[in-house]
Amino acid sequence: MTANTQEDDRAACLESGMDDFISKPVQLKELHAALNRSLGINPESTDNNTKKPLLASAQINQLRGNGLDDEFKEIISMYIDQTREQLCALEKSVNEKDIASISSKAHQIKGSSANLGAVQISDLCSLLEDNAKVGNLSSSEQLLNEIYGTFDRTKVQLLALLEE
């Protein structure tokens, strides 16, 4: 964030290794866009997705409904750990451009996320899976970044549920 607003100031900042550039006075729309970029969210492809909640409260309430706090905590912990591992495997598949593996791994994450109620991750993985099935990998890296960013935000909300 800087008061320097010239285009050459922007270029110098980015060339020096900064991740992004926001000039003062800060405009909320620009800050929001910069934060989305840092989380790997492409607003053009996720406008419909970001209107959905990260978690489907009905599914979360159903999981918690039995009052089995230890089991609920175990489910959340397992989901976070397994999804983190699956995302690493998915990233490897995307880097290798392995269409069958991308489809399979995206399908796995989609299913476990849908079962838990992590609807945004499920939707993004569904899109990645569908694209891979037709051999379209042009947006796979961008989708992977969006999935990672969404997972990070979802994980924060899940961990907050454990604190309640």
Phi, psi and omega in degrees: 000130184211157175276348178287126187242001181286151181297326178290331174295316179300311181299318180297319179297313181293322178294331181283353176113002177294148180284330183202182186213126175228129180265154177270150356290143184291130174260130184304321180296319179292320178297315179301315180297319179295318178296319177299317179298319182292335178267002179076027181260125176262106185301332181292325183266349184240012181307314180290325184289321184287347176283340176279151174290157176296321183238140175277110186299329180297317180290319178298315180296325178294318178296324181274345189305329182281357180071020181266077186303317181296319178292319178299315179298321179294319178299313180298313181298316179297317180300312182298312182296313182292321180292322177301314179295317180295324178294322177297317178294321178296318178300318178299316179297319179295316179298326179273355182056039180272095188302312182297318181291320177301312181300314182295313183290321177297322178297317179299312181293321178302314183293312181294324179292319179296320179298324180279334184104013177277079192291323181292318178296316180302314181296317180295319179293325176298317178296316179297317179299313180300317179298317180295321181299331179260009176078016180265103180254007185300329182250011186295321179293318178296317178297320178300317177299320178293321178296315178300314180297319179293321177298317179300316180291322179295318180300319179300316180292321179296317179295326177294326176297327180289339180277342184291000000 
